[in-house]
Amino acid sequence: MLENYLPILIFIGIGLVVGGGMIAAGFLLGPHKPDSEKLTSYECGFDAFEDARMKFDVRYYLVAILFIIFDLEIAFLFPWAVVLRDIGMFGFLAMVMFLGILVIGFIYEWKKGALQWE
């Protein structure tokens, strides 16, 4: 049984050794000349003028949720449409339930006003 996984373990080991070697080489061979300019915080070319913990409008998060809803819908609809004849009525009903959950999320977004910008 172990001989089936041995090539995978060897591949992972070689990947870790090569990756670690590259990081170590960059750390050892790279220049280390920190100055005050390199150690300052950088935000678009000028110093930060507000607190990093400022409040964001909740609509940004609602738009992100809306993107995830439509992204998931498309990601699952294409493969489902390809194998619809093979999976039968069970697959059809499962996708109807999935789309129903996404519609509930879309209605939530709509009621919260995420689709209206001022």
C-alpha positions in Angstrom: 0.0 0.0 0.0 2.8 2.4 0.8 4.4 1.8 -2.6 1.4 3.5 -4.2 2.0 6.7 -2.3 5.8 6.7 -2.4 6.0 8.7 -5.7 3.7 11.3 -4.2 5.7 11.5 -1.0 9.0 11.8 -3.0 7.4 14.6 -5.1 6.3 16.5 -2.0 9.7 16.1 -0.5 11.5 17.4 -3.5 9.1 20.3 -3.7 9.7 21.2 -0.1 13.5 20.9 -0.5 13.6 23.0 -3.6 11.2 25.6 -2.2 13.0 25.8 1.1 16.4 26.0 -0.8 15.1 29.0 -2.9 13.9 30.8 0.2 17.1 30.2 2.1 19.2 31.3 -0.9 17.3 34.5 -1.2 17.6 35.2 2.5 21.3 34.4 2.5 22.4 36.0 -0.8 20.0 39.0 -0.8 21.2 42.5 0.2 20.3 43.5 3.8 20.6 47.3 3.8 17.5 48.6 5.7 17.2 52.4 6.0 14.5 54.7 7.4 12.8 55.0 4.0 12.4 51.3 3.6 11.1 50.8 7.1 8.3 53.4 6.9 4.7 52.5 6.3 3.7 52.9 2.7 0.2 53.7 1.4 -0.1 55.0 -2.1 3.1 57.1 -1.9 2.1 59.0 1.3 1.8 58.4 5.0 -1.4 57.0 6.3 -3.8 59.7 7.5 -6.6 57.6 9.1 -6.8 54.6 11.5 -6.6 51.2 9.8 -9.6 50.1 11.8 -12.1 52.5 10.3 -15.6 51.3 9.6 -16.7 50.4 6.1 -20.1 50.7 4.7 -21.9 47.3 4.9 -22.8 47.6 1.2 -19.2 46.6 0.3 -19.7 43.3 2.1 -23.1 42.9 0.5 -21.7 43.4 -2.9 -19.0 40.8 -2.1 -21.8 38.3 -1.0 -23.6 39.1 -4.3 -20.5 38.3 -6.3 -20.1 35.0 -4.5 -23.7 34.1 -5.1 -23.5 34.6 -8.9 -20.0 33.1 -9.0 -21.2 29.9 -7.3 -24.2 29.7 -9.5 -22.2 29.8 -12.7 -19.5 27.5 -11.4 -22.1 24.8 -10.6 -24.6 25.3 -13.4 -22.3 24.5 -16.3 -21.2 21.1 -15.1 -24.7 20.3 -14.0 -26.1 21.2 -17.4 -23.5 18.9 -19.0 -24.5 15.8 -17.0 -28.2 16.5 -16.5 -29.3 13.5 -18.5 -27.1 11.2 -16.5 -28.1 12.4 -13.0 -31.8 12.3 -13.6 -34.5 13.7 -11.4 -32.5 13.6 -8.2 -29.8 15.9 -9.7 -32.5 18.2 -11.0 -34.1 18.6 -7.6 -30.8 19.0 -5.9 -30.0 21.9 -8.3 -33.4 23.4 -7.8 -32.8 23.4 -4.0 -29.3 24.9 -4.6 -30.7 27.7 -6.8 -33.5 28.3 -4.2 -30.9 29.0 -1.6 -29.1 31.3 -3.9 -32.3 33.1 -4.7 -32.9 33.6 -0.9 -29.5 35.2 -0.7 -30.2 37.4 -3.7 -33.5 38.5 -2.1 -31.7 39.3 1.1 -29.3 41.5 -0.8 -32.1 43.2 -2.6 -34.0 44.0 0.6 -30.8 45.3 2.3 -30.4 47.8 -0.6 -27.1 46.5 -1.9 -28.2 47.0 -5.4 -28.9 50.7 -4.9 -26.0 53.2 -4.9 -26.3 56.9 -4.1 
